[in-house]
Amino acid sequence: MEQLITVIAKGLVEEKDAVSVTVDPPLEDGTIVYHLHVAQEDMGRVIGKQGRIAKAVRTVVRAAANKAGTKASVEID
């Protein structure tokens, strides 16, 4: 899942070296929270107008996690 988020984010940003993903331990309901970190100047590219790109990234990750039998959430920091 981390690789999926990283590949998507690197396709969107200018500073590809600044992209990193950290993982929190699973919550009580089994949801794994992934934190996507990008450079400050690339934040708008990852979020998109009215959050459309961020919503799309979250949807793709949630679908991939569902297919793997888990739950996932993406936070953009």
N, C-alpha and C positions, 0 to 999 in steps of 0.2 A: 504494500500500500504506500509506503514511503517513497518508493521508486516512482510509482504512478504520479503522485503529487509533485515530485521533483521534476519529472519530465514535462508535465503540463505547465508548471510555473516557469521553467527555463525557456519554454517556447513563447512565453508572454513578455518576459522582462529584457531589459538592456544589459544589466549587470548580472550575468549568469553565475558568477562566483559568489554572489551574496545570497543565493537561494539555499536555504537549509530547512529541514523538517525535523522537529522533535516530537516525541511521543510521550503522553502521560500514561500512567498505569490505568487499566480498565476501571470504569465506574461500577457502581453496584449492579446496574442493569446490564453490564457487559460491554458498554459502548467504549470504544477506544478513541481518544481525542488526539488528533494530529495538529500541531502548531506549525504553520508555514511562515517562515521569516524571509522577507525580501528587503532590498534597499529602500530607503524612504522615498526616493524619487520614482521607484517602480511600483509603489503601493497603488496608485491610480490605475495602472495597467492591469494589475491583478484583480482589483475590485470591480472595475468597469463602471459604466454609466448606470446609476441606480442599483449597483450591486449585481448586475446581470452575469458578469463573468464569474464572480465569487459564487453565486448561486449555482451556476453550471458546473463549476469545479466540485462543489459539495454534492451535487446530484450524481456526478460520475463516480466519485469516491464512495458514496453511499450505495450505489448500484453494484460496484465491484465488491464491496464488503458484504453485501447481501448475497451475492453469488458465492462468496467464500464462506458464508454461514456465520458472519459476525456483524457487528454494528460499528459504524465509524462516523466521526464528526470532524470537520476541518475548521480550525480557527486561523484567521490571517492576522499575524502580528507585524 
